[in-house]
Amino acid sequence: MPKLTPSAETRIPVSIITGFLGSGKTTLLNKLLRHASMANSLVIINEFGEIGIDHLLVSVPSENMLLLNNGCLCCVFKGDLADTFADIHAKRARGEIPAFDQVIVETTGLADPVPVIQTIVTDEEIGRHFCLGVVATLVDGVHGEAQLERGRESVKQAAVGDTLLISKTDLATPDQVSSLREKLAAINPGARIFNVTHGEFDPRELFGRGIRDSAARAEDVERWLSAESFRPHRDPSHFLGKAGGHPNGLHDDGLLTFSLFHETPIERQALALWLNMLSSFRGQDLLRVKGVVNVEGEPVVIHVVQTIIHEPEPLPAWPSADRRSRIVFITRDITQEEISRTFAAFSQASSAIPSGMTIDPEAYANFVQLARNFIR
């Protein structure tokens, strides 16, 4: 069950660069490593990657570690990612490698970024020292639209990204770039989308947006929730009598985007049960769930990627004057009506929780039965 506690400010953020084969991850990372702002970074690359860093190499401080001339470290990822994190943390603590204040994982050879996200978010030992930062997805400006139409993994990569980078814009036509941008915005309306030429991009746009800055996080959530495609429908009466949602339409491969709203505050324990229920019963079809929830009067950010439930994070202040719970969904073959019904069941469970007490077993059993009936 997720905890409703603030994330540790001292943990090191881990950002992910993902993208379909041939999207330009190697070129992008190569150019990023040249920037002075990357000096206190550690980059984890897959041992099958083709990143060319010989020209940046200064020395090899330890096994599987490459020290670059701008101070950045590269770690060659072999085998288990959790073991790699344990190794780099231990070496950092012992002073065997220079201190670093961020980690970037390049997912060469891994078509699906979700296992990497899952390792960072759910591994207890990693969670003591590291936290998830930004997920950046590269999309080929020439072939990206066709890849999105043909491949489920390409769509998933676009859906889970916080930032989408359209590469090879010098080779694509303006119409290709415009059409691809429109398709990406339909899949993931809350993401920032940038064009990249020859792999040139300012790393501060990716990694310098205040991972530890609560105000920046609140701004990011508000931007996500305010995306035009998620604005409520004029007739909100169908959702719990007081809330609304607007489906953005069924995309290729059964993809749906929509938002749900709830007027009244929500009990902490019931929210935890609802998130666990969604993740357990239909996690593979929940590409992304993100929003701000009114938890007993407090604004709390929730974030789910398939079966991964990020630790709900209280904000120091509401990002806007709107005090409703607002949740955005990107799903595959789960309709807004199904989610709304589970939320109705969740509300019934919430009403059974006395103030300051945990949900009783009977209420939990009733909630699970309702949820199962609705989500089948």
N, C-alpha and C positions, 0 to 999 in steps of 0.2 A: 504494500500500500504506500503511495507516495506521501512524503512528509510535506507539510506546509511551513517550511522554515527557510530563511534566507540562505542563499549560496555563500560559501566562504569567500571573502574578498581576496584572500591570499592565494587561492588556487591559480594555477597557470592555465590560461585559455589554450585550447587545442582547436585550430581551424582546419577545415578539410577542403581540398581542391579536387573536384571530381569532374567527370565528363566522359562522353562516349569515346571509343577508340578513334584516334585521328583528329580529335577536337582541338588539339593544340596545347595540352597540359604541359608537355615537355618544354615547348617554346616559352609559354607564360612563366613557368617556374624558373627557367634559365634567366629570363629578364628580371624577374622579381629579386633574384639573389644578388643582382648587381647593385641594388639600392642600399644606401647607407642605413636607412630605417630598418633594414632586416638584420642589423648587426647583432642584436640580442635574441635572435631566433634560432630554433632548432627545427630542421626540416627532416621528416621521416619519409624516405622513398622506398618503394618496393624493390626487392633485389632484381626483379625482371624489368625494371624501368630503364628507359633509355636517356635519362637526363644527362646532358653533357656538362660536367662541372670541372673537368680537368684544368681548364684555364683559370679557375677560381681557387684551386687547391693550394693550401699553404703547407699543411702537415697532417699527419694522422695521429691524433692524441691518444687514441685507444682503439681496440678492435671494433670494426664496423663504424667508426666515427671519422668523419672528414671535416677538417677545419678550413674554412674558406677565408680568402684575404680580406673580406669585409667584416670578419668576426662571427659570421653565421656558421653554425654547425650543421652537418648533414649526417643522419643516421640511416644506414642501410637496413631496411626491415626484412628480416628473415624469419619466417615461421609465425609464431604467436605474437599478436600485437600487444597483448597484455604483458607478456614477458619483456617486450621491447620497452614499454613504458616503465616497468619496474627497474630495468637496467639503467635507463637514462636518468631516472630520479636518483638511484643509488650513487651513480657516478657524479652527478651534480652535487649531492649532499657531501660526498667525500672529497670534493674539489678536484676530481680526476679530469673533469671537463669544465670549460668555462660556464658560468651561470647563464641561463637563458630565461627570458620572461614571456615567451610564447612558443608554441609548437605548431607546425604546419604539416599535415599529412597529405601526401599526394597519392591518389588511389590508382596509379598505373597498374593495369592488369586486373583490377577489381571493377566489374561492370556495375555492381550495386554498392552504393555508399552506406547503406543502412547497417550492415554488420560493423563497419568502423564506428559509426555513430553509437551503435548499441554497446560496443566495447567501452567507449569513453563514458557513456552515461550510466551504464548499469554495473560496471565492475567496481566493487567496493574499494579495493585497494587503489585503483586509479583515481577514484572519486575523492580520495583524501587529499590528493595533490594537484589534480587537473580537473578542468571543467570544459564543456563544449563551447567553442567560440563561434566562428562564422562557417557556414557551408556555402562554398562558391562552386557553381556548376558552369563548365565551359560547354558551349554549343556551337558546332561547326556552322559558320554562316553560309557555306555553299551547300552542304548536305544535311544540315540539321533538321530541316522541315521534313524531308523524306525519312530520316531516322526516327523522328517523333511519330510519324504515321505507321512505321513498321515495327518499332521496338518498344516493348513494355518498359524495359530498363531505362531507355532514354526519357520516357515520360516521367518515370519515378525520379530520375536525377533532377529533372526540371522542377518537379513538385516539391522536393525536399530542400532545394536551394534557397538560401537567404538572398544571395546575389547571383544573377545570371549574366554570364559574359559571352557575348556573341563574337566568336573568333573569325579570323580570315575575312574580315570585312573589306579588305583590299582586293580580294579575289571574287567576292560575291557582287552581284548587281544590286543597285539600290532597291529594286523591287523585291529581290530575294531577302534582303535584310529586313525590309519593312514587313513583309509577310511573316517571316520567322518571329520577329518581335511581337507581332499581333498574336501569333499562336502561343508564344510563351506567356504573354500577359493573360491570355485566356486560361491557360493551365494553372498559372501561379500569379494571380493579380497583385499579391502583396510583396512580391520580390522586386528588388532594384535590378534594372536591366541596363547594361553598358555594352558599347561596341569596343572591340579590341583589334588593333591593327599591328601585325608583326609581333604579337605578344607583349606589346608595350602597355603597361598599366601601373598606376601608382599604388604601391602596396598599402599606403595609408588609407586608400579608399576601401580596401578589403579588411585590413587588420587594425586600423587605427580609429575605429568608431566607438571606442569606450566600452569594451566588454565589461569592465568593472564600474562603469558610470551608470548609475540607476536612471538618471535623467535621459541619457541616450537610449537606454533600453525602453523606457516609457515612450519616447518619441518613435522608436521602431515599431512598437506594438500598435500605437495609434495610426501610423502610416499603413500598417498591414490591415487594420480593421476598417480604414477609411477608403480602401481601394474601391473604385467606382463599381466594379462588378459585384461587390458584396453589399451594396446599399440595400436597405430593406424595401420590400414591396409595399405598394400603397395600401394594400389590405392585409394588415398583420394579424387579423383575428384568428387565423387557423392554428397558431402556435400557442398553446396554453392560455388562449384567450387574451393575452396581453403582449405577445412577442411576435416578431416577424422574421421572415427570411426570404431571400431572393435567389433562386437557382440560376446559375450562369449558363446552364445548358449542358447537355450530354456531349462530351468531347469524344474523340476517337478512343477506342478500347474501353468504353464504359466509364470514362472519367467524368466526375461531377464536381462542381464547386458551388458552395452555397454558404450562407451564414444563418445563425440562429441567435435569438435575443431573449433575455429573461429579465423581468422587471424587479423581482424581489430578491433580497439577499439569500444566500445558499449556505447550508450547514457544511462545515469542514469535512466531517466523516462521510456525508452523503456524496460530496464531490469526489472524494477518494474512491468510493465504491463505484461511482459511475465511470470514472476514467479506467479503472481496472476492468470493469465489465466490458466496455467498448474494446479495449486492447485485447482482452482474453478471447472474446467471442468472434470479433471481426477484424483483428489487428492487421492481417495481411492486406485488407482492402482499405485501411485508413492510411492514405499516403501522408496526410498531414492534418493535424488539428492544432489550431493556435487561437488564443484569445485572452481576454481579461475578464475575470469572474468576480462578482461581488460576493466575497466570502465573509459573511457576518459583518458587512459594512466595509471590509478592507479589500482594495484592489489586488488581485492575485493573477499573475500570468500563468496560463497553462500551455503546454506544448507537448504534442504526441506525434511520433513518427512511427507508423505501423504499431508494433508491439512495444515500442519504447516510450515510456512515460517519463518525461523530464520532471525533475523536482519542481513542483509548483512554487513560484517565487513571488512573494509580496512586493509590491511597489511602495516607495515612500509616499507617493501621492497619486491621485487619479490622473491619467494622461489628458483628460478633458473634463468638461462639465457633465458628461454622460455617465451616470452611475449604474446603468444596466450591465448585466453580463452579456458580452458579445463574443461569440465563438465562430471562427471560420473553419470550414471543412473542405478538404480536397480528398475525394474518395473514389474508389473504383467499384461500381455496381452496388453502392449503398445510397439509397435515396434520402432526400431531406425528410420525407415523411417517416422513414424508419428511425432516423436519429431523433426526430421530434417525439416519437412514441417512447423511445427509451428515456428521453429526458422527462417525459410525463411520469414514467415509472419511478425514475430517480426522485422526482419531486414528492411522490407519495412516501418514499423511504425517508426523505428529508423531514417530512412533517412528523414522522414517528420518533425523531430524535429529540429528547428533552435538552434544553439549553445546558451546555457544559458537559454532556454525557455522550458516550459512544453509542452507536446503534445496537439495539438488542438483537439476539439471534433470530427471533421470529420475524422481526421487520426485515432483517437481511435476507432471510429465506424467501419472503414474499417478494422482495425487490428482485432477487435473482430469477425467480420464476416468471415474473412479469417481463423482465428484460429478455429472457430466452424466448418467450412467446413472441415478442415484438421484433426481435432481430433476426429470426430465422428467415 
